[in-house]
Amino acid sequence: MDTEARFIALETKIAYMEDFIAKLQEEAVSNAKQIEILREENKILAGRYEELAENMDIPSRKPPHY
């Protein structure tokens, strides 16, 4: 291969890699947002569980058959 063809091949690969990295970054940001939403929901549900456990006097120990 001559030098110009090699440069074109490298530029093509770099363009595809840049596009892939941009898409990967978008996906990572989206996943981070979703994880934060799930953490908040988990915190809310844990608080509700604690409230219910206090009000219903649910024992926090394992049942005897475990």
N, C-alpha and C positions, 0 to 999 in steps of 0.2 A: 504494500500500500504506500502511496505517496503521502507526503506530509499533510497536504490539504485534506485528503480523504480522512486521515487519522484525526485531524482537528475537528472536522465535521462530525465524525463518529463520537468523539469525546463531548462536543457541544450538545449533541442529541441526547447522550446519556445523562449529562448534567441537567438538561431541561426536564427529562423524565424524573430524575431524582428530586429536583426542586419541587415539582408538582406533587410527588409522593410525600415529601416532607411537609408540605403545606397541608395536604389532606390529613396526614397523621397528626399534625398539630391541632387541627380543627377537631378531630375525633378525641384527642386527649383533653382539650378544653371542655368539650361536651361531656365527656365522662366525669371530669372533675366537678362540673356543675351538678350532674346527676348524683354523684356521691354525696355532695353537700346537702342536697335535698333529702336524700335517704337518711343521712345522719340526723337532720332536724326532725324528720318523721319518727325516727327511732327514739330520739330524746323525748318527744311528745308522748309516744306510746309507753315508754318506760315510766314517765310521770303518771300517766293514767293508770297503769298497772299498780304502781305504788299506792295511789289513792284508793283503788278498788281493794287491794290487799289489806289496807288499814281499816277500811270500812266494813269489810266482810270477815275480818279476822281469819284470813286464809293462812294456814301454817306454812312457813317457808322451808320446812324440812322435807326430806324425801319420804315418800310413803314406805311402809315397812316391807313391802315386797321387793324393794330394790336392793 
